Amino acid sequence: MIVVLPVILLLLTGGSFSQTTNAFSHIKKPLIYQIGNVVHINADGERPLLRALEALQQKYSWIVDYEDPPYSADANQPENTASPPSRRHPNARNGRREPFSVEFTVGPTADDPPDENAILTTVMNAYNDGSTGAQYELRDENNNENDKNNDKQQKHRFDVVGVNRHGQQNDTQSQQPILDLPITLRKEPRSAAQTISAICDQVSKKSKVSVGVGAIDDTTNGDKRVAIGGTDVPARALLSSTVTSMRDHLSWRLLYDSGSKSYRLNVIGLPQ
């Protein structure tokens, strides 16, 4: 009886053991995690590159702004819409569900400060190499003339900008980022929120594509009075100057909706 009992127990528990093993094999990896000096990112779902960038912002408090390319509605339908509506991205139809993974080393040791430019370049290039939806480029916003002439020293700011998209015939189409358009905005005192709205209005008129203000985080100090403007200045430069004048650690997202063929601009607060 003593010999038989372990065999009986093994038979009785075999099913539950198999189910437990199977359950653990399907546990999703964290969006971002670090082992030693290596950081891993696993960004599934809609807009995987944006999810990866936001994970980096949460971990390192970096300021990275983001601009969608104008997605093709047919070429960017999500492959999996089984998740409940409350869990989907509000513009889920615009981003193909592409599994995206990347890893990088922060330095010789785990405590080394990461090189922001090098890591953002690595992540973006890895996405571009495997993407079937769009191509992006990294821009250093601190190199524009508006920031050079700004007396207030700002934290480093980068843009990740969609520059190419895949069309309905699965061809690659170059696309001028809409915020690269030069606009004219009278330099007069107005609230930061009003300035952002005026920038969006001018871009809409210049591009003939609707660009509206979406969500502005309650913590962004949108009521702050600013005097930002210029003649034939890229809209991106005016927008970045406005956002940086509101308070530290803000970032913007320009998201494209392929159904309405329009953009929405969101301004969010970041961890400090």
N, C-alpha and C positions, 0 to 999 in steps of 0.2 A: 504493500500500500504506500509505503514511503517512497518507493521508486516510481510508482505510477502517478502520484499526485503532481509532481512538477510537469509531467507531460500533459495531464488534464488541464492544469492551469494555463499552460502555454497555448493549448487549443482554444480554451475559452477566451483568452485575452488577445489572440492573434488578430481578430478582426479589428478591435479598437486600436491596437498598435499600428496596424496598417493605415487606418483612417487618420490617426494622429500624425504619422509621418507624411501622409499625403497633404494634410492641412498645412503643416509647416513648410512644405515645398512650394506652396502657393502664396505664402506671405510676401507682400510687396516690400522691396527694399526702400529705405528712406529716400526722400528726394535728394538730400545731400548728407554725406557723412564722411568722417575722416578716420583713417587708420594709419597711425604713424605720421609720416610727412606726406601722405598721399590722400587727396580729397577726391571722392567719387560723387558724381551727379547722375541720377536716373530720372529723366523728365519725360514721362509719358503724357498723353492727352493732347488737348488742343494747345496750340502755340507753345510747343515744347521748349523752344529757345527762350521765350519770355519767362517761362517757369524756371529755367535754369538760371537766368539772370536775376530773377527775384530771390532765388535761393542764395545766390552769392551776396546780394544786397542784405539779406537777413543775417548772414554769417559774418560779413566784414564791414557792414555799414557803408558800402560804396554807393555812389550816385551814378546810376546808369539810366538814361532816358531811352525810350523805345518807340520806333515808328514802323507800322505795318506797311508792306507794299499793297497796292490795290489787287487783292486776290481775285482770281476768276472763280465765279460761283460753281461751275461744273468741275473745275480742276481741283477744288479744295473742299469737297464734301467730306465730312468726317467718316471714317470707315466703321466706327463703332459708336452708336448712339443709344446703347442699352442702359447707360447710367441714368438714374432718375433726374428729372429736369432741375431739381434744386442743386444737384452736384455738377451740372454742366456749366461751361463757360458761357456768359451771356451772349457771346458772338461765336458759339461753337461751330456754326456752319462755315466759318471763315478759315479754320485751321485744320488741315489734315491731321489725323491722329497718327503721328509718327513717333515710334519709340526712339528716344535719344539718350545715349549714355556717353559720358566723357569723364576722364580722370586727369589729374595734374598733380605735380609735386609743389609744395609750398617753398621748399628749400632743402638744404642738407638735413635739417632737423625739423621736428614737428612744430617747434616754437618760432621758427623763422617767419618774419612778416612776408606775406605774399606780394608779388609784383602785380599790381592791378592791371596794367596795360598788357603784360605778357599773358596773364591768365585769361582775361577777357578775349584776347586774340586767339588763344588756344581753343576756348570754348566755342567761339563763333566759327572758326575755321573747321572745327570738328562737325558742327552742325551743317555748314555749307557743303562739306564733302559728302554727307549722307542724305541731304534734303532732296525731296521731290516736289517741294512746294514753293520755295523762295530762296533767294540768296541775300545775304546781309553784309554790311561793312561796318567797321568800328571807326568812330570819329572822336577825336579829342576836342571837346568843346572849349577847353581853356586856351586853345590856340586861335580862337576867333578874335577879331579886333575889339568887339564890345567888351569881352572879358579882360583883354589887355589894358583897356582904358578904365576899367572899373576899380575905384579906389579901395573897395572892400575886398579883402583877401578871401576867396571862396575855396571850399573843398573841391578837389579835382572832380570834373564832370565829364562823362563819356556819353556818346549816343551810339546806339545800335540801330542801323537804318536799313530798311528793305530797299534794295536797288534793282533786283531782278525778280521776275515771277515766272511761273510756268503757265502757259496759256491753255486754252481749251483743246488745242491740238498737241498738247504735251511739248510745245516748243518753249524756249526760253526767250523772254521779252525784257529788254532793258527798260527801266522805268525811272524817270526823274523823281526823287522823293519830293512829295508835295510841299514840305516845309523848306525846301531849298529855294522856292520861288521868292523873288524880291518883291517886297510890298512897301507901301508908303503909309506911315502912321504918324499923325500929328503928335508932336511931343508936348503933352499938356498933363496937368495933374488929374489923375483918376484913380479909382481903386485898382488893386492888382487883378481882381476878378473881372472888372470891366475892361482892363487892358487885354487880358487873355481873350475875352469875348471879341474885342475889336480886332485882334490879330486873326482869330478864326474867321471873322467876317471878311477881312481883306483877302485872306487866302482863298475863301470860297469864291469871291468875285474874280480873282485872278485866274483860278484854275477851272472854274465852272463846275467844281465838285463841292458838294455840301460838306463843310467842316464845322461841327458844332461843339459846344462845351458839354461834356458829360458830367462826371462826378468830380467835385473838388473837395478834398478832405477838410473836415471841420477844423482841423488843427493847422491849416495852411496859412492863416492870417490873410485871407482874401480881401479883407476890408482895408488893408494897409494902403496908404496913398503913395503912388509912384508917378514918375514922369518919364516914361520910356517911349521912344519913337524914333523915326528917321525916314529918309527918302531912299527908296530902292535898296532896302536892307533885307537880307534873307530872313524870312519869317522865323526860322529856327533860332537865329541870334536874338531877335526881340523876345521870343518866348522864353529862352533860357535866362536872359537878363531879368525878365519879369519874375520868373519862378525863384531865382536866386535872391531877389530882393525881398521876397515874402518872409522867409525864414530859412534857417539851415536845414539840411537833410530833407529836401523835397525832390520829387521826381515826377516826370510826366510820361503818359502812355498815349500814343495816337493810334487808335484801333480802327480798322476798316471793316465795314459791314457789306458783304458782297450782295446781299439781298437788296438793300436800298442804295448801294453804290455810294456810300457816304462814310465820312470819318467822324469819330467822337474822341475828344481830348479829355483825359482824366489826369488830375493832379493828386498825388498821394504823399503822405508823410512816411518817412523811413525811420528805422531804429537808429539811435545815436550811440 
